[in-house]
Amino acid sequence: MITATQSSEKYSEIFDQFGSRTAAQPHWLQTLRKEAFARFAETGFPTTRDEDWRFTNISAVSNTAFELAGIERVSKEQLMPLGISGFATQLVFINGLFSEKLSTLATYGKGVKVASLAAQLASDPASVEPHLGKYLNLQRDAFCALNTAFVEDGIYISVPQGVVVEEPIYALYVTVPGATPQMNHPRNLIVAEKNSQVTVVEDYVSLGDGVTFSNAATELIAGDNASVQHYMIVREGEGSNNFSTLRIQQGRSANVATHSLLLGGSLIRNNVHPVLAGEGSECLINGLFMANGRQHMDNYMLVEHASPHCDSRQFYNGILNGNSHGVFHGRIIVHKDAQKTDAKQTNRNLLLSDDAQIDTKPQLEIYADDVKCTHGATIGQFDDSALFYLRSRGLPESSARHLLLLAFANECLDRMHSTQVRDHLEKLVVGALPEAAKFIGKRSAEGAERNLEEVG
């Protein structure tokens, strides 16, 4: 274990070394990085005494002396088992750095730009400056500050006004463990201008065993009347810590849907923070997390309604087994001027063992007087009558449980509009479900269904 002082000194050394490596970056970016690191050094890592983190102990990250991961050699054959073929555009990042030889870039035309952030910064930094670092809350979130301090590479997507990108843009982030604990900080920037449409997939995986820390941040800007579909997949290894933040800025009548699928990793923190800044904008926040063993999966949703006539919907389902721990913290803030807000938040959870645990905290902060807001959470087990019905039709118990779990998962999958991406995610879910069904144990009478329905 390392102390807080040792941790600060260690990150300072790494930051100084990183500064030498990125000396060619634009002056404005170097200034942004230095300010972000100063903020991180000032606040340090959060603890369970912080309200936003009170259900999640991050000592596995804060007490580990991570090194900044470097370039590792990965072959296309190593990526084949991940099942990512079929996407016209596939950007592959190894330890946070773009790999041209492993990537496939389609030709778009019409001014659409799909590239690595590092390449865009090198060729046209003026296109990045108006947006990069303008939306993440570096004062509030130490991990966003840490990510910004180590900005180097990630995806850069720019869709001009009125352009529709038909095919999904797929980005694969591969973490390769080393002899010592490794960390990387992917940074993504997605700009969809007025009346444009685009679908983006972020998929985080790891190859091999070892302790790693992936700290990703994405800034997504949806202009007036833009339509954006965003997908986040986390399926890393047992020694992986994956923290991600999706910050969404929505213009007038913009429509954004974000979907999360969390399957693998020791400690996962999934932050989604949309700001409905333009009147009449809509946002869907949809997710499924499936935890087993001793996995810890923390979902933190912060939805800000800043303008009138905006709608937001949150639907998150959790399936927890073994000694796993899940967290859903959904916070809706309706600002003073956001009259006619319509916001709904729902979190449903299945606990498949007596040792699995879920902490769910729906939260509303309303400063307007003409709104419609509801929130609710449920925690339960299998429907015994449904299980009995399936078994009475000749299904073995494991198959019946598997079918019921799949139906529960499909509540989230059915909200995904991209057929190609949904089919990809369905395969991942089906591949994960047999393990969940296999290890289900009998629950005691005291573990009968608990319904914490809370509607306000």
Secondary structure as UniProt FT lines:
FT   HELIX           4..21
FT   TURN            22..24
FT   HELIX           27..43
FT   TURN            48..49
FT   HELIX           51..53
FT   TURN            54..55
FT   HELIX           59..62
FT   STRAND          67..68
FT   HELIX           76..79
FT   HELIX           80..82
FT   TURN            85..86
FT   STRAND          89..94
FT   TURN            95..96
FT   STRAND          97..98
FT   TURN            100..102
FT   TURN            110..111
FT   STRAND          113..116
FT   HELIX           117..123
FT   HELIX           125..127
FT   TURN            128..133
FT   TURN            138..140
FT   HELIX           142..149
FT   STRAND          155..159
FT   TURN            161..162
FT   STRAND          169..175
FT   STRAND          182..184
FT   STRAND          187..192
FT   TURN            194..195
FT   STRAND          197..206
FT   STRAND          212..222
FT   TURN            224..225
FT   STRAND          227..235
FT   TURN            238..239
FT   STRAND          240..250
FT   TURN            252..253
FT   STRAND          255..264
FT   STRAND          267..276
FT   TURN            279..280
FT   STRAND          282..291
FT   TURN            293..294
FT   STRAND          296..305
FT   STRAND          311..320
FT   TURN            322..323
FT   STRAND          325..334
FT   TURN            336..337
FT   TURN            339..340
FT   STRAND          341..351
FT   TURN            354..355
FT   STRAND          357..366
FT   STRAND          371..380
FT   HELIX           384..392
FT   TURN            393..394
FT   HELIX           397..413
FT   TURN            414..415
FT   HELIX           419..438
FT   HELIX           445..447
//
